């Protein structure tokens, strides 16, 4: 259910897919190409098929006028090979996001619908920031999530405790300090797998922290300068949050901190080693519980709130030092965690933290940064071909999936959550383990949900050209064992700028559809 790296599919030029790990075998119940028979093509990734069969059973009971069949495939590209091909009978694709919107059925009426028994429309139940990410450039919604998960820095609680670490890192500079502490106890701080683990998701969080969610969404990914100029080459050349992210990586993604050889391992191998205590931290996500059931021991692990990019102090007026930033984050956390109230810090229009006056603007900025989570929900996407004979039935299926009843069935089988709430109350999580509840808690408290699958905002991204700007191959080079292969943050930035200069006019603009 997760993207290990972004690649351009050779199968369909308008699909951007990643190399994903999956398990399970294809299954089919047979189907008839008619308005009452819904055929689903499902990318059987780390989610498995139990949830889908359970949701289908619930749907068919609630809607006896429809029958549903599905085929499952662990190969992400294979799921989409029939799309748009003459004779395609698939009515609902559950796979990686598709960008050929001219061949997709708008899902606006799904979002505006109120499912049976619900008190809110489906759109009202979805996280607003998720919907912001999913909205296409024409204002419509053509894809919605069926899976994905929260991503972040997962840590081994036992190793942290044995190293005397009692305070989780609140900033990226503190993360480096934690790495030093672990190293001093002969514990490897980090591990990740080729080519860059899941740090590509952290890219998005740090970037949006530094420049703000609005800039992240409405400027960079829309390829627009603040004056509205689009497409804008200057935007790609600007030393914004991406540059500051690279500088932060240079500090803690080093050969001294990263488990030697982990860069060359696949995600299952390194996850197994991580759960067995080979390193103290790894970027991972909600799927870890489902994928690694055979290993167990997840009660020893939690995901920390993503540390705030220390360079954010450059964007603030009343907070000028790392110490002040740490104190402000601690104050914000105390409210988010329900330990204190906003009134404990509010002082007129501004705030007071440990005797220091903080402007309302700075408080809001840091609070937004602290409560942003990385997710790959837009990677696991539902979409309906506009040529389907069972469009109405496929939409009814989605309405059931997103209903309180359907969503609870989904959550009961997977112990993961979508960026979706119930109409009244929260999901029942009594039988979830502590790691799974931890993921759900982070999602519930999130102000923003960011993902690296939002390239539908501008044709440059759709064509994959500008995706090269966010390439994360340099992460491996930060931690290269061979010193001559290692690069600096500035060198990584130079490489990115070279790609922009070489490709912007002669490649990216030229090939916009």
C-alpha positions as CSV (number, residue, x, y, z in Angstrom):
1,X,0.0,0.0,0.0
2,X,2.9,2.3,-0.2
3,X,5.1,4.1,-2.7
4,X,8.8,3.2,-2.4
5,X,9.6,5.5,-5.2
6,X,7.8,7.4,-8.0
7,X,8.3,6.2,-11.5
8,X,6.6,6.9,-14.8
9,X,4.8,3.9,-16.1
10,X,5.6,2.7,-19.6
11,X,2.3,1.0,-19.8
12,X,0.2,4.2,-19.6
13,X,1.8,7.5,-20.1
14,X,-0.8,9.3,-18.1
15,X,-0.5,7.1,-15.0
16,X,2.2,7.9,-12.5
17,X,2.9,4.8,-10.5
18,X,5.4,3.7,-7.9
19,X,7.1,0.4,-7.1
20,X,5.0,-1.0,-4.4
21,X,5.1,-4.2,-2.4
22,X,2.0,-6.3,-2.3
23,X,0.8,-9.7,-1.4
24,X,-2.2,-12.0,-2.0
25,X,-3.4,-13.8,-5.1
26,X,-5.9,-12.7,-7.8
27,X,-9.5,-13.8,-7.2
28,X,-12.6,-13.4,-9.4
29,X,-16.2,-14.3,-8.9
30,X,-17.1,-13.8,-12.6
31,X,-19.0,-10.9,-14.0
32,X,-21.4,-9.7,-16.6
33,X,-20.9,-6.4,-18.3
34,X,-24.2,-4.7,-17.3
35,X,-25.6,-1.8,-15.3
36,X,-26.4,-4.1,-12.3
37,X,-23.1,-6.0,-12.3
38,X,-20.1,-4.0,-10.9
39,X,-16.7,-5.2,-11.9
40,X,-13.7,-4.1,-9.8
41,X,-10.0,-4.3,-10.7
42,X,-8.1,-4.1,-7.4
43,X,-4.4,-3.5,-6.7
44,X,-3.8,-6.0,-4.0
45,X,-1.0,-4.3,-2.1
46,X,-0.3,-4.5,1.6
47,X,-4.0,-4.2,2.4
48,X,-4.9,-7.7,1.3
49,X,-8.3,-8.7,0.1
50,X,-10.3,-9.5,3.3
51,X,-11.4,-5.9,3.7
52,X,-12.7,-5.8,0.1
53,X,-14.7,-9.0,0.4
54,X,-16.2,-7.9,3.7
55,X,-17.2,-4.5,2.2
56,X,-18.6,-6.2,-0.9
57,X,-20.7,-8.5,1.3
58,X,-22.1,-5.6,3.2
59,X,-22.8,-3.7,0.1
60,X,-24.7,-6.5,-1.6
61,X,-26.8,-7.1,1.5
62,X,-27.7,-3.4,1.6
63,X,-28.1,-3.2,-2.2
64,X,-29.5,-6.5,-3.5
65,X,-30.1,-4.9,-6.9
66,X,-26.3,-5.1,-7.6
67,X,-23.8,-7.9,-7.7
68,X,-20.0,-7.2,-7.4
69,X,-17.1,-9.1,-8.7
70,X,-13.4,-8.3,-8.5
71,X,-10.0,-9.3,-9.7
72,X,-6.9,-8.6,-7.6
73,X,-3.3,-8.2,-8.7
74,X,-0.2,-7.4,-6.7
75,X,1.3,-5.7,-9.7
76,X,0.2,-2.0,-9.7
77,X,0.7,-1.5,-13.4
78,X,-1.1,-4.7,-14.3
79,X,-4.2,-3.4,-12.6
80,X,-4.4,-0.4,-15.0
81,X,-3.5,-2.1,-18.3
82,X,-7.1,-2.5,-19.4
83,X,-8.0,1.1,-18.7
84,X,-9.1,3.0,-21.8
85,X,-8.5,-0.1,-24.0
86,X,-11.3,-1.2,-26.4
87,X,-13.5,-3.7,-24.6
88,X,-12.6,-2.7,-21.1
89,X,-15.4,-3.9,-18.8
90,X,-14.0,-2.7,-15.4
91,X,-16.4,-0.3,-13.7
92,X,-14.3,0.6,-10.7
93,X,-10.5,0.7,-10.4
94,X,-8.9,0.5,-7.0
95,X,-5.3,1.2,-7.8
96,X,-2.8,4.0,-8.2
97,X,-4.0,7.4,-9.1
98,X,-5.0,8.0,-12.7
99,X,-4.7,11.4,-14.4
100,X,-6.6,10.9,-17.6
101,X,-9.5,12.9,-16.3
102,X,-11.1,13.1,-19.7
103,X,-11.8,9.4,-19.4
104,X,-12.8,9.5,-15.7
105,X,-16.3,9.9,-14.2
106,X,-16.5,12.9,-11.8
107,X,-17.1,11.9,-8.2
108,X,-18.6,15.2,-7.0
109,X,-22.0,13.6,-6.5
110,X,-20.4,10.9,-4.3
111,X,-19.0,13.6,-2.0
112,X,-22.3,15.5,-1.9
113,X,-24.3,12.4,-1.0
114,X,-25.4,11.4,2.5
115,X,-25.1,7.7,3.0
116,X,-28.0,5.8,4.6
117,X,-27.8,6.1,8.4
118,X,-25.2,9.0,8.3
119,X,-25.7,12.5,9.6
120,X,-23.2,14.2,7.3
121,X,-22.4,14.2,3.6
122,X,-19.4,12.1,2.6
123,X,-17.6,15.3,1.6
124,X,-18.2,16.7,5.1
125,X,-16.7,13.5,6.6
126,X,-13.4,13.7,4.6
127,X,-10.5,15.7,5.8
128,X,-10.6,19.2,4.1
129,X,-6.9,19.2,3.4
130,X,-7.2,15.8,1.8
131,X,-9.9,17.1,-0.5
132,X,-7.8,20.1,-1.3
133,X,-5.1,17.8,-2.5
134,X,-7.5,15.7,-4.5
135,X,-9.3,18.5,-6.3
136,X,-8.3,18.6,-10.0
137,X,-7.4,21.8,-11.8
138,X,-11.0,22.0,-13.2
139,X,-12.5,22.0,-9.7
140,X,-13.9,18.5,-9.9
141,X,-12.9,15.3,-8.0
142,X,-12.1,12.3,-10.2
143,X,-10.3,10.1,-7.6
144,X,-10.8,9.3,-4.0
145,X,-8.8,7.1,-1.6
146,X,-9.5,3.5,-0.6
147,X,-6.3,2.9,1.3
148,X,-2.9,4.4,2.1
149,X,-1.8,5.3,5.6
150,X,-0.1,7.8,7.9
151,X,3.7,7.9,7.5
152,X,6.3,9.3,9.8
153,X,9.4,8.5,11.9
154,X,8.7,5.2,13.8
155,X,10.9,4.6,16.9
156,X,11.8,1.7,19.1
157,X,10.6,2.6,22.6
158,X,12.9,0.1,24.3
159,X,16.0,1.4,22.5
160,X,15.1,5.0,23.3
161,X,14.5,4.2,27.0
162,X,17.8,2.2,27.3
163,X,19.6,5.2,25.8
164,X,18.1,7.6,28.3
165,X,16.0,9.5,25.8
166,X,13.0,10.7,27.7
167,X,11.9,13.6,25.3
168,X,11.1,12.9,21.7
169,X,12.7,15.2,19.2
170,X,10.6,18.3,18.5
171,X,12.8,19.8,15.8
172,X,15.1,18.4,13.1
173,X,18.1,19.7,15.1
174,X,16.9,17.8,18.1
175,X,16.6,14.7,15.9
176,X,20.3,15.1,15.2
177,X,21.0,15.3,18.9
178,X,18.9,12.1,19.5
179,X,21.0,10.4,16.8
180,X,24.2,11.4,18.6
181,X,22.8,10.1,21.8
182,X,21.9,6.7,20.3
183,X,25.3,6.5,18.6
184,X,27.0,7.0,21.9
185,X,25.2,4.0,23.2
186,X,26.3,1.9,20.2
187,X,22.8,1.9,18.8
188,X,22.3,2.7,15.1
189,X,19.9,5.6,14.9
190,X,18.4,5.1,11.4
191,X,17.8,2.5,8.7
192,X,16.1,2.9,5.4
193,X,15.9,1.0,2.1
194,X,16.7,1.7,-1.5
195,X,16.5,4.2,-3.0
196,X,15.6,6.4,-0.1
197,X,13.2,4.6,2.2
198,X,10.1,6.8,2.8
199,X,12.0,10.0,3.2
200,X,10.3,11.3,0.1
201,X,7.1,11.6,2.2
202,X,9.0,13.5,4.8
203,X,10.1,15.9,2.0
204,X,6.5,16.9,1.6
205,X,6.0,17.5,5.4
206,X,9.1,19.6,5.9
207,X,8.5,21.5,2.7
208,X,5.0,22.5,3.7
209,X,6.2,23.3,7.3
210,X,8.7,25.8,6.0
211,X,6.7,27.5,3.3
212,X,3.2,26.9,4.6
213,X,0.5,24.6,3.4
214,X,-1.1,27.1,1.1
215,X,2.2,27.8,-0.7
216,X,2.9,24.0,-0.9
217,X,-0.4,23.4,-2.5
218,X,-1.4,26.5,-4.4
219,X,2.0,27.7,-5.6
220,X,4.6,25.0,-6.0
221,X,2.3,22.2,-7.0
222,X,0.2,24.5,-9.2
223,X,3.5,25.9,-10.7
224,X,2.3,29.4,-9.9
225,X,4.3,32.3,-8.5
226,X,2.5,34.4,-5.9
227,X,1.6,36.9,-8.8
228,X,-0.3,34.0,-10.5
229,X,2.3,33.5,-13.3
230,X,2.0,29.9,-14.4
231,X,3.9,27.9,-15.4
232,X,6.8,29.4,-13.6
233,X,10.4,28.4,-13.9
234,X,11.4,30.8,-11.2
235,X,9.4,28.9,-8.7
236,X,11.5,25.8,-9.3
237,X,14.7,27.7,-8.9
238,X,13.7,29.3,-5.6
239,X,15.5,28.2,-2.5
240,X,12.4,27.4,-0.6
241,X,11.5,24.7,1.9
242,X,12.9,21.9,-0.4
243,X,16.3,23.4,-0.1
244,X,16.0,23.7,3.7
245,X,14.8,20.1,3.8
246,X,17.9,18.9,2.0
247,X,20.1,20.9,4.4
248,X,18.4,19.2,7.3
249,X,18.8,15.8,5.8
250,X,22.5,16.4,5.4
251,X,22.8,16.6,9.2
252,X,21.1,13.3,10.2
253,X,21.1,11.1,7.1
254,X,24.8,10.3,7.3
255,X,27.0,7.1,7.2
256,X,27.5,7.5,11.0
257,X,23.7,7.4,11.6
258,X,22.3,5.1,8.9
259,X,22.6,1.3,9.2
260,X,25.3,0.2,6.8
261,X,24.0,-1.7,3.8
262,X,20.3,-0.8,4.5
263,X,20.2,1.4,1.4
264,X,20.5,-1.7,-0.8
265,X,17.8,-3.8,1.0
266,X,14.2,-4.2,0.1
267,X,11.5,-2.8,2.4
268,X,10.4,-6.2,3.8
269,X,14.0,-7.2,4.8
270,X,14.8,-3.8,6.4
271,X,11.4,-3.7,8.2
272,X,12.2,-7.1,9.6
273,X,15.6,-6.0,10.8
274,X,14.2,-2.8,12.2
275,X,11.5,-4.7,14.2
276,X,14.2,-7.0,15.5
277,X,16.2,-4.0,16.9
278,X,18.8,-3.3,14.2
279,X,18.2,0.5,14.4
280,X,16.2,2.8,16.6
281,X,14.3,4.7,13.9
282,X,12.8,4.2,10.5
283,X,10.4,6.2,8.3
284,X,7.4,3.9,7.9
285,X,3.6,3.9,8.1
286,X,0.3,2.4,9.1
287,X,0.8,-0.7,6.9
288,X,3.7,-1.9,9.1
289,X,1.2,-3.7,11.4
290,X,-0.6,-5.6,8.6
291,X,2.6,-6.4,6.7
292,X,4.7,-7.6,9.6
293,X,2.1,-9.6,11.6
294,X,4.5,-12.6,11.6
295,X,7.2,-10.6,13.3
296,X,5.0,-9.1,16.0
297,X,6.3,-6.9,18.8
298,X,4.7,-3.7,17.5
299,X,3.7,-2.7,21.1
300,X,7.4,-1.7,21.4
301,X,7.1,0.9,18.6
302,X,5.4,4.2,18.1
303,X,5.4,7.0,15.5
304,X,6.5,10.3,16.7
305,X,5.0,13.6,15.6
306,X,7.1,14.7,12.7
307,X,9.8,17.0,14.1
308,X,9.5,20.6,12.9
309,X,12.1,21.8,10.4
310,X,14.5,23.9,12.6
311,X,15.0,26.4,9.7
312,X,11.3,27.5,10.2
313,X,12.6,30.1,12.6
314,X,13.6,32.0,9.5
315,X,9.9,32.5,8.8
316,X,8.9,33.7,12.3
317,X,9.1,37.2,13.9
318,X,8.8,36.6,17.6
319,X,10.7,33.2,17.7
320,X,14.3,33.5,16.8
321,X,16.2,30.6,18.4
322,X,16.0,26.9,18.5
323,X,15.3,27.1,22.3
324,X,12.3,29.3,21.8
325,X,11.0,27.1,19.0
326,X,11.3,24.0,21.2
327,X,9.3,25.7,24.0
328,X,6.6,26.9,21.6
329,X,6.3,23.4,20.2
330,X,6.0,21.9,23.7
331,X,3.2,24.4,24.5
332,X,1.3,23.5,21.3
333,X,1.8,19.8,22.0
334,X,0.4,20.2,25.5
335,X,-2.8,21.5,24.0
336,X,-3.0,18.9,21.3
337,X,-2.5,16.1,23.8
338,X,-5.2,17.5,26.0
339,X,-2.9,18.4,28.9
340,X,-3.6,22.2,28.8
341,X,-6.0,24.7,27.2
342,X,-5.3,27.5,24.8
343,X,-6.2,30.0,27.6
344,X,-3.2,28.8,29.5
345,X,-1.0,30.6,26.9
346,X,-3.3,33.3,25.4
347,X,-2.4,36.8,26.3
348,X,-4.7,39.3,24.6
349,X,-4.2,38.8,20.9
350,X,-0.8,37.1,21.4
351,X,0.5,34.2,23.5
352,X,3.0,33.9,26.4
353,X,5.3,30.8,26.5
354,X,7.6,30.6,29.5
355,X,7.6,34.4,29.9
356,X,8.2,35.0,26.2
357,X,5.5,36.8,24.1
358,X,4.7,35.0,20.9
359,X,2.7,36.6,18.1
360,X,-0.6,35.0,17.1
361,X,0.8,34.6,13.6
362,X,3.9,32.7,14.8
363,X,1.8,30.5,17.1
364,X,-0.6,29.6,14.2
365,X,2.4,29.0,11.8
366,X,4.2,26.6,14.2
367,X,0.9,24.9,15.2
368,X,0.1,24.2,11.6
369,X,3.6,22.9,11.0
370,X,3.6,20.6,14.1
371,X,0.2,19.1,13.3
372,X,0.9,18.2,9.7
373,X,1.1,14.5,8.8
374,X,2.5,12.7,5.8
375,X,0.2,10.2,4.1
376,X,-0.1,8.3,0.8
377,X,-3.8,8.3,0.6
378,X,-3.9,9.8,-2.8
379,X,-1.7,6.9,-4.0
380,X,-4.4,4.2,-3.3
381,X,-7.2,5.7,-5.4
382,X,-10.7,4.8,-6.5
383,X,-11.7,5.9,-10.0
384,X,-14.5,5.1,-12.4
385,X,-14.1,5.0,-16.2
386,X,-16.5,7.4,-17.9
387,X,-17.3,4.6,-20.4
388,X,-18.4,2.1,-17.7
389,X,-21.9,0.6,-18.1
390,X,-22.3,0.5,-14.3
391,X,-21.2,4.0,-13.3
392,X,-24.2,4.4,-11.0
393,X,-23.6,1.1,-9.3
394,X,-19.9,1.9,-8.9
395,X,-20.8,5.2,-7.3
396,X,-23.2,3.5,-4.9
397,X,-20.4,1.1,-3.9
398,X,-18.2,4.0,-3.1
399,X,-21.0,5.7,-1.1
400,X,-21.3,2.5,0.9
401,X,-17.5,2.2,1.5
402,X,-17.5,5.8,2.8
403,X,-20.7,5.3,4.9
404,X,-20.3,4.9,8.6
405,X,-21.2,1.2,8.3
406,X,-18.8,0.5,5.4
407,X,-15.9,2.5,6.9
408,X,-16.2,0.6,10.2
409,X,-16.1,-2.7,8.3
410,X,-13.0,-1.5,6.5
411,X,-11.4,-0.4,9.7
412,X,-12.3,-3.6,11.5
413,X,-10.5,-5.7,8.9
414,X,-7.4,-3.5,8.5
415,X,-6.9,-1.5,11.7
416,X,-6.0,1.5,9.6
417,X,-8.0,4.7,9.0
418,X,-8.7,6.8,5.9
419,X,-8.7,10.7,6.1
420,X,-12.3,10.2,6.9
421,X,-14.4,10.6,10.1
422,X,-17.7,9.0,11.1
423,X,-20.8,11.1,11.1
424,X,-21.2,10.8,14.8
425,X,-18.2,9.8,16.9
426,X,-15.0,7.9,16.1
427,X,-14.1,4.5,14.8
428,X,-14.2,1.6,17.2
429,X,-10.6,0.7,17.9
430,X,-10.9,-1.5,21.0
431,X,-9.1,-4.5,19.4
432,X,-6.4,-2.4,17.7
433,X,-2.8,-2.7,19.0
434,X,-1.0,0.3,20.5
435,X,0.9,1.0,17.2
436,X,-2.4,1.1,15.2
437,X,-4.1,3.3,17.8
438,X,-1.0,5.6,17.6
439,X,-1.5,6.1,13.9
440,X,-5.1,6.8,14.2
441,X,-4.4,9.4,17.0
442,X,-1.9,11.2,14.8
443,X,-4.4,11.4,11.9
444,X,-7.3,12.6,14.2
445,X,-5.1,15.5,15.5
446,X,-3.7,16.5,12.1
447,X,-4.5,19.9,10.7
448,X,-3.1,19.0,7.3
449,X,-2.6,15.8,5.4
450,X,0.2,16.0,2.8
451,X,1.2,13.5,0.2
452,X,3.5,13.3,-2.8
453,X,0.8,12.2,-5.1
454,X,-0.8,15.5,-6.0
455,X,0.7,16.0,-9.4
456,X,-2.7,16.6,-11.0
457,X,-2.5,20.3,-10.1
458,X,-0.6,21.2,-13.3
459,X,0.2,19.5,-16.6
460,X,3.9,19.7,-15.9
461,X,3.4,17.3,-13.1
462,X,1.0,15.2,-14.9
463,X,3.6,14.6,-17.6
464,X,6.1,13.7,-15.0
465,X,8.7,16.2,-15.9
466,X,8.6,18.3,-12.7
467,X,8.5,15.2,-10.7
468,X,12.2,15.0,-11.3
469,X,12.5,18.1,-9.1
470,X,11.4,16.1,-6.1
471,X,13.7,13.2,-6.9
472,X,15.2,11.7,-3.7
473,X,18.1,9.7,-5.0
474,X,20.4,12.2,-3.3
475,X,19.3,10.8,0.1
476,X,21.4,7.7,-0.6
477,X,24.3,9.8,-1.5
478,X,24.2,11.6,1.9
479,X,24.7,8.3,3.6
480,X,27.1,6.7,1.1
481,X,29.7,4.5,2.8
482,X,32.3,5.4,0.2
483,X,33.3,9.0,0.9
484,X,34.0,9.9,-2.8
485,X,30.3,9.1,-3.5
486,X,29.0,11.3,-0.8
487,X,27.5,14.7,-1.6
488,X,26.7,17.9,0.2
489,X,23.3,19.5,0.4
490,X,24.4,22.3,-1.9
491,X,25.6,19.8,-4.5
492,X,22.3,18.0,-4.3
493,X,20.5,21.3,-4.9
494,X,22.8,22.1,-7.9
495,X,21.9,18.8,-9.4
496,X,18.2,19.6,-9.0
497,X,18.6,23.0,-10.6
498,X,20.5,21.5,-13.5
499,X,17.5,19.3,-14.2
500,X,15.2,22.3,-14.1
501,X,17.4,24.3,-16.5
502,X,17.9,21.3,-18.9
503,X,14.3,20.2,-19.0
504,X,12.0,23.0,-18.3
505,X,11.5,24.5,-21.8
506,X,12.7,21.7,-24.1
507,X,11.1,18.9,-22.3
508,X,8.5,19.8,-19.7
509,X,6.7,22.6,-21.5
510,X,7.1,21.0,-24.9
511,X,5.4,17.9,-23.8
512,X,2.4,19.4,-21.9
513,X,-0.7,17.7,-23.2
